[in-house]
Amino acid sequence: MKKLSEILKNLVCKEIIGDENVEISGVNFDSRKVTKGDLFVAKRGDTTDGHDFILKAIEQGAVAVVCEKLPAEISDACCYVVVPDSAEALGQIACAWYDYPSEKLKLVGVTGTNGKTTVATLLYQLFRQLGYKVGLLSTVENRINDQIVEAKLTTPESLEINELLTKMLEVGCEYAFMEVSSHSVAHRKDVKPHLVAHRRVAGLHFAGAIFTNLTQDHLDFHGTMENYRDAKKRFFDELPAEAFAITNLDDKNGEFMLQNTRAKKYTYTLRAMGDFKTKVLENDFSGMLLSVNGREVHVPFVGKFNASNITAVYGTAVLLGQDGLEVLRIISSLDSVSGRFETLRSPSGYFAIVDYAHTPDALKNVVGTINQILQGKSGRLITVVGCGGDRDKTKRPLMAQEAVNGSWKAVLTSDNPRTENPQEILNDMLAGLDSEQRKKTLVIADRREAIRTACTLAQSGDVVLVAGKGHENYQIIGTEKFHFDDREEVLEMF
């Protein structure tokens, strides 16, 4: 139980009507979950508006309501708190309700289009092997030290974030690493006018922040690349002065992210001069030999994009006070992240690679890496790829182009069509190809059949890339989830 005034102490309030010293027994933004004594936060969503459910929440026992506009009817049994932005308020309230857990451990956020999961997960693995108790919030899974908690969103809702951080503290975690999506940081001006900024990380205290890269994605939400970029930058703008910010100097937006941050600024690079610099000395399907700040290390990861991710991990660990040599020793033995350039070898001698690449740039990087390794060899690349339904349509022709341009054969297929017609998604992809490119392309809407066809075409020395879903073990068709795992399909063909 907490007094409402205690929960509101860091909140910008426009108006308070009622007793702000009322005792609160819980916080909810879903009116269906409200129970007696709760504070209800009326938050706008993309399809529903919590303000429409204020009366229902009070009927179910809410004793306080946070809202952007007062309802037509005011109840004497309830305290009303009017705020400029309910989503922002929910983040601040969540932190206060759980006694500010992010201030009691070292929380590091990773943002960018690609590489967030890899960097956050490798940092989690690294610090566990360094002997610390550690938490992880990622697209693949959340972890409270050893305990696995299912992940539903790249960045959970603010109440769930603070609950998970609290549980991490309860088991003695000192560090936590989390992915920070653009959706979770964005303000209203960073998204399309009819959509809502979620502000899930509002109120959190970060010890450090990492920027990986920025390429086209989520334009269905942000509208423009400028809005998408500005949402990422906002994460760095809001860092405290005692935090560190480390950015990828090889990305044209890297230095832009640091322009207005109060945090201490650091850079990492493969191509320029930075605080943390890596050279790729050797690269094949078994891993890479790297020179990291002048020290050689072999790692079980493939591709320049992973060399960049590892440099970010190394730099972050050093900035968190760890010994660089010990960090490299452990990095050399870390496991690859599920569904990230996951390499499987068939009994008949061809390779299959399952990767989460679901943006044009990510696909270009993975295809380029495979072709670089195949250079001078007889092997061919066969790429299976699709695009998600009810998501950014502008990247569909670009995805097809990247797949076809870098492959001997491309198989276009379904990838979570959701409520869209799979054939219409494929038509959008095909629209990006000319007549010569289409000659290298097969269109098979059934993803299982597409994977099987690619594997059937493969000969010894070839590589089958199955891109887009990575760790996901489902297909979303309509509004239902069905079990489907690219790795299982590949192994069945083996």
NORLINVEN-V718501 format. One record per pair of residues at least 24 apart in sequence whose ideal C-beta (glycine too) atoms are under 10 Angstrom apart, sorted by sequence separation. I is the first residue (numbers start at 1). J is the second residue. If there is no record, write none. Layout:
i | j
I | J
I | J
This chain:
i | j
1 | 25
2 | 26
29 | 53
31 | 55
32 | 56
33 | 57
34 | 58
36 | 60
37 | 61
38 | 62
39 | 63
40 | 64
41 | 65
42 | 66
43 | 67
44 | 68
54 | 78
66 | 90
117 | 141
137 | 161
144 | 168
147 | 171
154 | 178
155 | 179
180 | 204
197 | 221
211 | 235
229 | 253
232 | 256
233 | 257
236 | 260
237 | 261
238 | 262
239 | 263
249 | 273
250 | 274
268 | 292
280 | 304
283 | 307
290 | 314
310 | 334
341 | 365
383 | 407
391 | 415
421 | 445
422 | 446
466 | 490
1 | 26
2 | 27
31 | 56
32 | 57
34 | 59
35 | 60
36 | 61
37 | 62
38 | 63
39 | 64
40 | 65
41 | 66
42 | 67
43 | 68
142 | 167
143 | 168
144 | 169
145 | 170
146 | 171
154 | 179
155 | 180
195 | 220
196 | 221
210 | 235
211 | 236
228 | 253
232 | 257
233 | 258
236 | 261
237 | 262
238 | 263
239 | 264
249 | 274
268 | 293
293 | 318
341 | 366
381 | 406
382 | 407
383 | 408
384 | 409
385 | 410
386 | 411
387 | 412
389 | 414
391 | 416
404 | 429
422 | 447
31 | 57
34 | 60
35 | 61
36 | 62
37 | 63
38 | 64
39 | 65
40 | 66
41 | 67
42 | 68
54 | 80
66 | 92
106 | 132
142 | 168
144 | 170
145 | 171
153 | 179
154 | 180
155 | 181
158 | 184
178 | 204
180 | 206
195 | 221
209 | 235
210 | 236
230 | 256
233 | 259
234 | 260
235 | 261
236 | 262
237 | 263
248 | 274
249 | 275
278 | 304
280 | 306
281 | 307
340 | 366
357 | 383
381 | 407
382 | 408
383 | 409
384 | 410
385 | 411
386 | 412
387 | 413
388 | 414
389 | 415
390 | 416
400 | 426
403 | 429
464 | 490
30 | 57
31 | 58
33 | 60
34 | 61
35 | 62
36 | 63
37 | 64
38 | 65
39 | 66
40 | 67
42 | 69
66 | 93
110 | 137
137 | 164
144 | 171
145 | 172
154 | 181
155 | 182
157 | 184
191 | 218
192 | 219
195 | 222
209 | 236
229 | 256
233 | 260
236 | 263
247 | 274
249 | 276
280 | 307
343 | 370
358 | 385
380 | 407
381 | 408
382 | 409
383 | 410
384 | 411
385 | 412
386 | 413
387 | 414
388 | 415
389 | 416
390 | 417
391 | 418
393 | 420
410 | 437
448 | 475
29 | 57
31 | 59
32 | 60
34 | 62
105 | 133
106 | 134
107 | 135
109 | 137
110 | 138
136 | 164
137 | 165
145 | 173
151 | 179
153 | 181
154 | 182
155 | 183
156 | 184
178 | 206
192 | 220
195 | 223
225 | 253
229 | 257
233 | 261
246 | 274
249 | 277
279 | 307
280 | 308
297 | 325
309 | 337
341 | 369
351 | 379
353 | 381
357 | 385
358 | 386
380 | 408
381 | 409
382 | 410
383 | 411
384 | 412
385 | 413
386 | 414
387 | 415
388 | 416
389 | 417
390 | 418
396 | 424
400 | 428
401 | 429
404 | 432
405 | 433
410 | 438
417 | 445
447 | 475
28 | 57
31 | 60
42 | 71
105 | 134
135 | 164
144 | 173
154 | 183
155 | 184
180 | 209
192 | 221
194 | 223
206 | 235
209 | 238
236 | 265
246 | 275
278 | 307
295 | 324
299 | 328
341 | 370
350 | 379
358 | 387
379 | 408
380 | 409
381 | 410
382 | 411
383 | 412
384 | 413
386 | 415
387 | 416
388 | 417
389 | 418
390 | 419
391 | 420
396 | 425
399 | 428
400 | 429
403 | 432
404 | 433
412 | 441
413 | 442
464 | 493
105 | 135
107 | 137
135 | 165
143 | 173
153 | 183
154 | 184
155 | 185
176 | 206
180 | 210
191 | 221
192 | 222
193 | 223
206 | 236
209 | 239
246 | 276
278 | 308
295 | 325
297 | 327
301 | 331
306 | 336
349 | 379
350 | 380
351 | 381
352 | 382
353 | 383
354 | 384
355 | 385
358 | 388
385 | 415
386 | 416
387 | 417
388 | 418
389 | 419
390 | 420
396 | 426
399 | 429
400 | 430
402 | 432
403 | 433
404 | 434
409 | 439
410 | 440
411 | 441
412 | 442
413 | 443
414 | 444
417 | 447
8 | 39
31 | 62
34 | 65
137 | 168
153 | 184
176 | 207
177 | 208
180 | 211
190 | 221
191 | 222
192 | 223
208 | 239
293 | 324
297 | 328
300 | 331
306 | 337
309 | 340
384 | 415
386 | 417
389 | 420
393 | 424
396 | 427
397 | 428
398 | 429
400 | 431
401 | 432
409 | 440
410 | 441
411 | 442
412 | 443
413 | 444
414 | 445
416 | 447
7 | 39
28 | 60
135 | 167
136 | 168
144 | 176
175 | 207
182 | 214
186 | 218
190 | 222
191 | 223
192 | 224
206 | 238
207 | 239
278 | 310
292 | 324
295 | 327
296 | 328
297 | 329
299 | 331
300 | 332
350 | 382
352 | 384
363 | 395
388 | 420
389 | 421
393 | 425
396 | 428
397 | 429
400 | 432
401 | 433
404 | 436
405 | 437
408 | 440
409 | 441
410 | 442
411 | 443
412 | 444
413 | 445
414 | 446
415 | 447
135 | 168
143 | 176
177 | 210
190 | 223
201 | 234
206 | 239
207 | 240
271 | 304
278 | 311
295 | 328
298 | 331
299 | 332
300 | 333
301 | 334
358 | 391
359 | 392
387 | 420
389 | 422
395 | 428
396 | 429
397 | 430
399 | 432
400 | 433
401 | 434
404 | 437
407 | 440
409 | 442
410 | 443
411 | 444
412 | 445
413 | 446
414 | 447
451 | 484
28 | 62
101 | 135
117 | 151
134 | 168
135 | 169
142 | 176
143 | 177
190 | 224
197 | 231
201 | 235
204 | 238
205 | 239
206 | 240
209 | 243
210 | 244
211 | 245
213 | 247
214 | 248
270 | 304
276 | 310
277 | 311
278 | 312
295 | 329
297 | 331
298 | 332
299 | 333
300 | 334
301 | 335
302 | 336
306 | 340
360 | 394
361 | 395
364 | 398
368 | 402
374 | 408
391 | 425
394 | 428
395 | 429
396 | 430
397 | 431
398 | 432
403 | 437
404 | 438
407 | 441
413 | 447
414 | 448
455 | 489
4 | 39
26 | 61
51 | 86
133 | 168
182 | 217
183 | 218
186 | 221
192 | 227
199 | 234
205 | 240
207 | 242
208 | 243
209 | 244
210 | 245
211 | 246
212 | 247
213 | 248
270 | 305
276 | 311
292 | 327
293 | 328
297 | 332
298 | 333
299 | 334
300 | 335
301 | 336
305 | 340
306 | 341
360 | 395
363 | 398
364 | 399
367 | 402
371 | 406
389 | 424
390 | 425
393 | 428
396 | 431
397 | 432
404 | 439
405 | 440
413 | 448
451 | 486
455 | 490
458 | 493
1 | 37
25 | 61
26 | 62
50 | 86
133 | 169
135 | 171
142 | 178
182 | 218
186 | 222
190 | 226
191 | 227
202 | 238
207 | 243
208 | 244
209 | 245
210 | 246
211 | 247
212 | 248
215 | 251
275 | 311
276 | 312
278 | 314
292 | 328
300 | 336
301 | 337
305 | 341
359 | 395
360 | 396
363 | 399
366 | 402
367 | 403
370 | 406
371 | 407
386 | 422
389 | 425
393 | 429
396 | 432
397 | 433
401 | 437
404 | 440
411 | 447
413 | 449
414 | 450
448 | 484
454 | 490
2 | 39
27 | 64
29 | 66
49 | 86
50 | 87
117 | 154
136 | 173
181 | 218
190 | 227
191 | 228
197 | 234
201 | 238
205 | 242
206 | 243
207 | 244
208 | 245
209 | 246
210 | 247
211 | 248
213 | 250
214 | 251
270 | 307
271 | 308
274 | 311
276 | 313
278 | 315
299 | 336
303 | 340
358 | 395
360 | 397
361 | 398
362 | 399
363 | 400
364 | 401
365 | 402
367 | 404
369 | 406
370 | 407
388 | 425
395 | 432
400 | 437
403 | 440
404 | 441
413 | 450
447 | 484
451 | 488
452 | 489
455 | 492
456 | 493
24 | 62
25 | 63
40 | 78
42 | 80
116 | 154
133 | 171
135 | 173
183 | 221
189 | 227
190 | 228
205 | 243
206 | 244
208 | 246
209 | 247
210 | 248
211 | 249
213 | 251
214 | 252
215 | 253
270 | 308
276 | 314
277 | 315
290 | 328
302 | 340
303 | 341
360 | 398
363 | 401
364 | 402
367 | 405
368 | 406
387 | 425
400 | 438
403 | 441
411 | 449
412 | 450
413 | 451
448 | 486
451 | 489
452 | 490
455 | 493
24 | 63
27 | 66
116 | 155
133 | 172
134 | 173
135 | 174
136 | 175
137 | 176
138 | 177
140 | 179
161 | 200
165 | 204
182 | 221
183 | 222
190 | 229
206 | 245
212 | 251
213 | 252
214 | 253
269 | 308
276 | 315
292 | 331
301 | 340
302 | 341
359 | 398
360 | 399
363 | 402
364 | 403
367 | 406
386 | 425
387 | 426
411 | 450
447 | 486
450 | 489
451 | 490
454 | 493
455 | 494
23 | 63
24 | 64
39 | 79
41 | 81
50 | 90
132 | 172
133 | 173
134 | 174
135 | 175
136 | 176
137 | 177
138 | 178
139 | 179
158 | 198
160 | 200
161 | 201
181 | 221
182 | 222
187 | 227
190 | 230
191 | 231
211 | 251
213 | 253
214 | 254
268 | 308
275 | 315
276 | 316
301 | 341
359 | 399
360 | 400
362 | 402
363 | 403
366 | 406
367 | 407
386 | 426
411 | 451
413 | 453
448 | 488
449 | 489
452 | 492
453 | 493
22 | 63
23 | 64
42 | 83
44 | 85
132 | 173
133 | 174
134 | 175
135 | 176
136 | 177
137 | 178
138 | 179
157 | 198
158 | 199
159 | 200
162 | 203
186 | 227
189 | 230
190 | 231
213 | 254
268 | 309
270 | 311
274 | 315
290 | 331
302 | 343
358 | 399
360 | 401
361 | 402
364 | 405
387 | 428
400 | 441
411 | 452
413 | 454
448 | 489
451 | 492
452 | 493
22 | 64
39 | 81
41 | 83
43 | 85
44 | 86
45 | 87
132 | 174
133 | 175
134 | 176
135 | 177
136 | 178
137 | 179
139 | 181
158 | 200
161 | 203
162 | 204
186 | 228
189 | 231
190 | 232
211 | 253
212 | 254
214 | 256
268 | 310
269 | 311
276 | 318
290 | 332
357 | 399
360 | 402
364 | 406
387 | 429
411 | 453
447 | 489
451 | 493
43 | 86
44 | 87
132 | 175
133 | 176
134 | 177
135 | 178
136 | 179
137 | 180
155 | 198
157 | 200
158 | 201
161 | 204
187 | 230
190 | 233
211 | 254
214 | 257
268 | 311
275 | 318
276 | 319
300 | 343
359 | 402
360 | 403
363 | 406
367 | 410
386 | 429
400 | 443
411 | 454
19 | 63
20 | 64
42 | 86
43 | 87
111 | 155
156 | 200
158 | 202
186 | 230
187 | 231
190 | 234
211 | 255
267 | 311
268 | 312
275 | 319
385 | 429
409 | 453
410 | 454
448 | 492
18 | 63
19 | 64
41 | 86
43 | 88
130 | 175
153 | 198
155 | 200
156 | 201
158 | 203
182 | 227
185 | 230
186 | 231
189 | 234
211 | 256
268 | 313
287 | 332
357 | 402
409 | 454
448 | 493
18 | 64
41 | 87
43 | 89
109 | 155
127 | 173
154 | 200
155 | 201
158 | 204
182 | 228
185 | 231
186 | 232
211 | 257
268 | 314
269 | 315
357 | 403
411 | 457
18 | 65
42 | 89
43 | 90
127 | 174
128 | 175
153 | 200
182 | 229
184 | 231
185 | 232
187 | 234
210 | 257
211 | 258
268 | 315
407 | 454
16 | 64
17 | 65
41 | 89
42 | 90
127 | 175
182 | 230
183 | 231
185 | 233
186 | 234
209 | 257
267 | 315
268 | 316
276 | 324
409 | 457
41 | 90
126 | 175
127 | 176
182 | 231
185 | 234
186 | 235
209 | 258
266 | 315
287 | 336
408 | 457
409 | 458
16 | 66
41 | 91
127 | 177
181 | 231
182 | 232
185 | 235
266 | 316
408 | 458
124 | 175
126 | 177
181 | 232
182 | 233
184 | 235
185 | 236
302 | 353
41 | 93
123 | 175
124 | 176
125 | 177
180 | 232
182 | 234
185 | 237
209 | 261
266 | 318
303 | 355
305 | 357
415 | 467
416 | 468
13 | 66
17 | 70
41 | 94
123 | 176
124 | 177
182 | 235
185 | 238
266 | 319
409 | 462
411 | 464
413 | 466
415 | 468
416 | 469
14 | 68
39 | 93
107 | 161
123 | 177
124 | 178
181 | 235
209 | 263
250 | 304
408 | 462
411 | 465
414 | 468
415 | 469
11 | 66
14 | 69
15 | 70
22 | 77
24 | 79
122 | 177
123 | 178
180 | 235
208 | 263
264 | 319
408 | 463
409 | 464
410 | 465
411 | 466
413 | 468
422 | 477
8 | 64
18 | 74
22 | 78
120 | 176
121 | 177
207 | 263
208 | 264
210 | 266
211 | 267
212 | 268
285 | 341
287 | 343
305 | 361
407 | 463
416 | 472
7 | 64
17 | 74
18 | 75
19 | 76
22 | 79
29 | 86
120 | 177
206 | 263
211 | 268
251 | 308
286 | 343
305 | 362
308 | 365
358 | 415
383 | 440
407 | 464
415 | 472
418 | 475
419 | 476
8 | 66
18 | 76
19 | 77
21 | 79
29 | 87
39 | 97
107 | 165
119 | 177
120 | 178
121 | 179
208 | 266
210 | 268
250 | 308
285 | 343
358 | 416
383 | 441
384 | 442
386 | 444
407 | 465
416 | 474
417 | 475
418 | 476
419 | 477
420 | 478
4 | 63
7 | 66
17 | 76
18 | 77
19 | 78
20 | 79
102 | 161
120 | 179
249 | 308
305 | 364
306 | 365
386 | 445
406 | 465
416 | 475
417 | 476
418 | 477
419 | 478
4 | 64
18 | 78
19 | 79
29 | 89
98 | 158
101 | 161
102 | 162
105 | 165
119 | 179
120 | 180
248 | 308
285 | 345
305 | 365
382 | 442
384 | 444
415 | 475
416 | 476
417 | 477
418 | 478
419 | 479
17 | 78
18 | 79
20 | 81
29 | 90
97 | 158
98 | 159
101 | 162
104 | 165
107 | 168
248 | 309
250 | 311
304 | 365
305 | 366
386 | 447
414 | 475
415 | 476
416 | 477
417 | 478
418 | 479
4 | 66
17 | 79
18 | 80
28 | 90
97 | 159
100 | 162
101 | 163
103 | 165
104 | 166
116 | 178
117 | 179
249 | 311
303 | 365
307 | 369
403 | 465
414 | 476
418 | 480
16 | 79
17 | 80
18 | 81
27 | 90
94 | 157
95 | 158
98 | 161
99 | 162
101 | 164
102 | 165
105 | 168
116 | 179
248 | 311
303 | 366
305 | 368
306 | 369
384 | 447
414 | 477
16 | 80
17 | 81
29 | 93
94 | 158
95 | 159
98 | 162
101 | 165
102 | 166
104 | 168
105 | 169
115 | 179
116 | 180
248 | 312
302 | 366
304 | 368
305 | 369
386 | 450
403 | 467
15 | 80
16 | 81
17 | 82
29 | 94
93 | 158
94 | 159
97 | 162
98 | 163
100 | 165
101 | 166
104 | 169
116 | 181
246 | 311
247 | 312
303 | 368
304 | 369
385 | 450
402 | 467
403 | 468
416 | 481
15 | 81
16 | 82
27 | 93
91 | 157
92 | 158
93 | 159
94 | 160
95 | 161
96 | 162
97 | 163
98 | 164
100 | 166
101 | 167
102 | 168
246 | 312
285 | 351
303 | 369
384 | 450
14 | 81
15 | 82
16 | 83
27 | 94
90 | 157
91 | 158
94 | 161
95 | 162
98 | 165
99 | 166
101 | 168
102 | 169
105 | 172
106 | 173
108 | 175
109 | 176
110 | 177
111 | 178
112 | 179
302 | 369
303 | 370
384 | 451
13 | 81
14 | 82
15 | 83
90 | 158
91 | 159
94 | 162
98 | 166
101 | 169
105 | 173
106 | 174
107 | 175
108 | 176
109 | 177
110 | 178
111 | 179
112 | 180
247 | 315
285 | 353
302 | 370
304 | 372
384 | 452
399 | 467
416 | 484
13 | 82
14 | 83
24 | 93
27 | 96
89 | 158
90 | 159
93 | 162
94 | 163
97 | 166
98 | 167
101 | 170
104 | 173
105 | 174
106 | 175
107 | 176
108 | 177
109 | 178
110 | 179
111 | 180
112 | 181
113 | 182
246 | 315
303 | 372
384 | 453
399 | 468
11 | 81
13 | 83
14 | 84
27 | 97
87 | 157
88 | 158
91 | 161
95 | 165
99 | 169
104 | 174
105 | 175
106 | 176
107 | 177
108 | 178
109 | 179
110 | 180
111 | 181
112 | 182
246 | 316
302 | 372
303 | 373
384 | 454
414 | 484
8 | 79
12 | 83
13 | 84
26 | 97
27 | 98
87 | 158
91 | 162
94 | 165
98 | 169
105 | 176
106 | 177
107 | 178
109 | 180
111 | 182
244 | 315
302 | 373
382 | 453
383 | 454
384 | 455
415 | 486
11 | 83
12 | 84
101 | 173
108 | 180
244 | 316
246 | 318
360 | 432
382 | 454
8 | 81
11 | 84
12 | 85
24 | 97
111 | 184
246 | 319
382 | 455
5 | 79
7 | 81
102 | 176
111 | 185
245 | 319
382 | 456
4 | 79
8 | 83
101 | 176
109 | 184
244 | 319
382 | 457
12 | 88
13 | 89
102 | 178
109 | 185
243 | 319
244 | 320
382 | 458
4 | 81
11 | 88
12 | 89
380 | 457
381 | 458
382 | 459
11 | 89
380 | 458
10 | 89
379 | 458
380 | 459
12 | 92
379 | 459
382 | 462
383 | 463
384 | 464
385 | 465
388 | 468
8 | 89
11 | 92
378 | 459
379 | 460
380 | 461
381 | 462
382 | 463
383 | 464
384 | 465
385 | 466
386 | 467
387 | 468
388 | 469
10 | 92
11 | 93
378 | 460
379 | 461
380 | 462
381 | 463
382 | 464
383 | 465
384 | 466
385 | 467
386 | 468
9 | 92
10 | 93
378 | 461
379 | 462
380 | 463
381 | 464
382 | 465
383 | 466
384 | 467
385 | 468
386 | 469
8 | 92
285 | 369
377 | 461
378 | 462
379 | 463
380 | 464
381 | 465
382 | 466
383 | 467
384 | 468
385 | 469
7 | 92
8 | 93
10 | 95
11 | 96
123 | 208
285 | 370
377 | 462
7 | 93
10 | 96
283 | 369
377 | 463
390 | 476
7 | 94
9 | 96
123 | 210
286 | 373
374 | 461
389 | 476
7 | 95
8 | 96
284 | 372
285 | 373
374 | 462
388 | 476
389 | 477
4 | 93
7 | 96
283 | 372
284 | 373
285 | 374
374 | 463
386 | 475
389 | 478
6 | 96
7 | 97
10 | 100
111 | 201
120 | 210
283 | 373
373 | 463
6 | 97
119 | 210
109 | 201
213 | 305
280 | 372
371 | 463
91 | 184
119 | 212
212 | 305
370 | 463
2 | 96
107 | 201
116 | 210
118 | 212
2 | 97
109 | 204
115 | 210
116 | 211
213 | 308
370 | 465
115 | 211
116 | 212
212 | 308
213 | 309
367 | 463
369 | 465
2 | 99
107 | 204
109 | 206
115 | 212
116 | 213
212 | 309
354 | 451
107 | 205
108 | 206
109 | 207
110 | 208
111 | 209
112 | 210
114 | 212
115 | 213
367 | 465
87 | 186
88 | 187
102 | 201
106 | 205
107 | 206
108 | 207
109 | 208
110 | 209
111 | 210
112 | 211
113 | 212
114 | 213
210 | 309
352 | 451
366 | 465
87 | 187
88 | 188
105 | 205
106 | 206
107 | 207
108 | 208
109 | 209
110 | 210
111 | 211
112 | 212
113 | 213
114 | 214
212 | 312
367 | 467
87 | 188
102 | 203
103 | 204
104 | 205
106 | 207
107 | 208
108 | 209
109 | 210
110 | 211
111 | 212
112 | 213
113 | 214
114 | 215
211 | 312
366 | 467
85 | 187
102 | 204
103 | 205
105 | 207
106 | 208
107 | 209
108 | 210
109 | 211
110 | 212
111 | 213
112 | 214
113 | 215
210 | 312
352 | 454
363 | 465
384 | 486
85 | 188
100 | 203
101 | 204
102 | 205
111 | 214
112 | 215
113 | 216
114 | 217
210 | 313
352 | 455
84 | 188
100 | 204
101 | 205
102 | 206
103 | 207
113 | 217
350 | 454
363 | 467
100 | 205
102 | 207
113 | 218
210 | 315
350 | 455
362 | 467
363 | 468
384 | 489
94 | 200
95 | 201
210 | 316
352 | 458
362 | 468
384 | 490
91 | 198
92 | 199
95 | 202
96 | 203
208 | 315
209 | 316
348 | 455
350 | 457
351 | 458
90 | 198
91 | 199
94 | 202
95 | 203
208 | 316
350 | 458
357 | 465
87 | 196
88 | 197
90 | 199
91 | 200
93 | 202
94 | 203
95 | 204
210 | 319
346 | 455
349 | 458
350 | 459
351 | 460
357 | 466
358 | 467
359 | 468
86 | 196
87 | 197
88 | 198
89 | 199
90 | 200
91 | 201
92 | 202
93 | 203
94 | 204
95 | 205
251 | 361
348 | 458
349 | 459
350 | 460
351 | 461
352 | 462
353 | 463
354 | 464
355 | 465
357 | 467
358 | 468
85 | 196
87 | 198
88 | 199
91 | 202
92 | 203
208 | 319
348 | 459
349 | 460
350 | 461
351 | 462
352 | 463
353 | 464
354 | 465
355 | 466
356 | 467
357 | 468
358 | 469
85 | 197
87 | 199
90 | 202
91 | 203
92 | 204
207 | 319
208 | 320
346 | 458
348 | 460
349 | 461
350 | 462
351 | 463
352 | 464
353 | 465
354 | 466
355 | 467
356 | 468
357 | 469
358 | 470
86 | 199
87 | 200
89 | 202
90 | 203
91 | 204
207 | 320
349 | 462
350 | 463
351 | 464
352 | 465
353 | 466
354 | 467
355 | 468
356 | 469
357 | 470
43 | 157
85 | 199
88 | 202
89 | 203
346 | 460
348 | 462
350 | 464
351 | 465
352 | 466
353 | 467
354 | 468
355 | 469
356 | 470
358 | 472
43 | 158
87 | 202
88 | 203
113 | 228
354 | 469
355 | 470
356 | 471
346 | 462
354 | 470
355 | 471
356 | 472
41 | 158
85 | 202
354 | 471
41 | 159
346 | 464
113 | 232
111 | 231
112 | 232
343 | 463
344 | 464
111 | 232
111 | 233
344 | 466
111 | 234
111 | 235
341 | 465
342 | 466
110 | 235
111 | 236
109 | 235
30 | 157
109 | 236
339 | 466
29 | 157
342 | 470
29 | 158
30 | 159
339 | 468
341 | 470
342 | 471
29 | 159
109 | 239
339 | 469
340 | 470
356 | 486
27 | 158
28 | 159
339 | 470
340 | 471
354 | 485
355 | 486
27 | 159
338 | 470
339 | 471
354 | 486
26 | 159
115 | 248
337 | 470
338 | 471
339 | 472
354 | 487
109 | 243
337 | 471
338 | 472
339 | 473
352 | 486
354 | 488
27 | 162
108 | 243
112 | 247
338 | 473
352 | 487
354 | 489
107 | 243
108 | 244
110 | 246
112 | 248
177 | 313
354 | 490
103 | 240
106 | 243
352 | 489
353 | 490
108 | 246
113 | 251
352 | 490
112 | 251
177 | 316
352 | 491
113 | 253
112 | 253
217 | 358
218 | 359
352 | 493
112 | 254
217 | 359
352 | 494
216 | 359
217 | 360
344 | 487
44 | 188
215 | 359
216 | 360
217 | 361
342 | 486
346 | 490
350 | 494
46 | 191
112 | 257
175 | 320
215 | 360
216 | 361
217 | 362
342 | 487
346 | 491
348 | 493
46 | 192
111 | 257
174 | 320
213 | 359
215 | 361
339 | 485
344 | 490
348 | 494
49 | 196
214 | 361
215 | 362
339 | 486
344 | 491
346 | 493
347 | 494
46 | 194
213 | 361
339 | 487
342 | 490
346 | 494
46 | 195
47 | 196
213 | 362
215 | 364
338 | 487
345 | 494
45 | 195
46 | 196
215 | 365
344 | 494
44 | 195
45 | 196
44 | 196
46 | 198
213 | 365
43 | 196
44 | 197
45 | 198
44 | 198
43 | 198
43 | 199
220 | 388
220 | 390
221 | 391
222 | 392
220 | 391
221 | 392
219 | 391
220 | 392
218 | 391
219 | 392
220 | 393
217 | 391
218 | 392
219 | 393
220 | 394
46 | 221
217 | 392
219 | 394
220 | 395
216 | 392
219 | 395
122 | 299
218 | 395
216 | 394
217 | 395
285 | 463
122 | 301
216 | 395
215 | 395
216 | 398
118 | 301
215 | 398
216 | 399
122 | 306
118 | 305
122 | 309
126 | 313
130 | 317
118 | 306
121 | 309
122 | 310
125 | 313
126 | 314
132 | 320
119 | 308
120 | 309
123 | 312
127 | 316
115 | 305
118 | 308
119 | 309
122 | 312
123 | 313
126 | 316
127 | 317
130 | 320
132 | 322
114 | 305
115 | 306
118 | 309
119 | 310
122 | 313
123 | 314
126 | 317
11 | 203
117 | 309
118 | 310
119 | 311
121 | 313
122 | 314
130 | 322
10 | 203
115 | 308
116 | 309
119 | 312
120 | 313
123 | 316
127 | 320
130 | 323
114 | 308
115 | 309
118 | 312
119 | 313
122 | 316
123 | 317
126 | 320
114 | 309
118 | 313
122 | 317
127 | 322
120 | 316
126 | 322
130 | 326
112 | 309
115 | 312
119 | 316
123 | 320
129 | 326
130 | 327
140 | 337
141 | 338
129 | 327
139 | 337
140 | 338
110 | 309
138 | 337
140 | 339
112 | 312
126 | 326
127 | 327
129 | 329
130 | 330
139 | 339
140 | 340
126 | 327
129 | 330
110 | 312
128 | 330
129 | 331
110 | 313
127 | 330
126 | 330
129 | 333
125 | 330
126 | 331
129 | 334
110 | 316
125 | 331
108 | 316
122 | 330
125 | 333
126 | 334
108 | 317
122 | 331
125 | 334
125 | 335
108 | 319
108 | 320
122 | 334
125 | 337
121 | 334
122 | 335
106 | 320
121 | 335
122 | 336
106 | 321
121 | 336
122 | 337
121 | 337
140 | 356
120 | 337
121 | 338
139 | 356
118 | 336
119 | 337
122 | 340
118 | 337
121 | 340
117 | 337
117 | 338
115 | 337
117 | 339
118 | 340
117 | 340
118 | 341
115 | 340
114 | 340
118 | 356
117 | 356
114 | 356
114 | 357
114 | 358
113 | 358
114 | 359
113 | 359
113 | 360
114 | 361
115 | 362
113 | 361
114 | 362
113 | 362
114 | 363
115 | 365
114 | 365
114 | 366
151 | 471
140 | 470
141 | 471
139 | 470
140 | 471
139 | 471
140 | 472
138 | 471
139 | 472
117 | 470
117 | 471
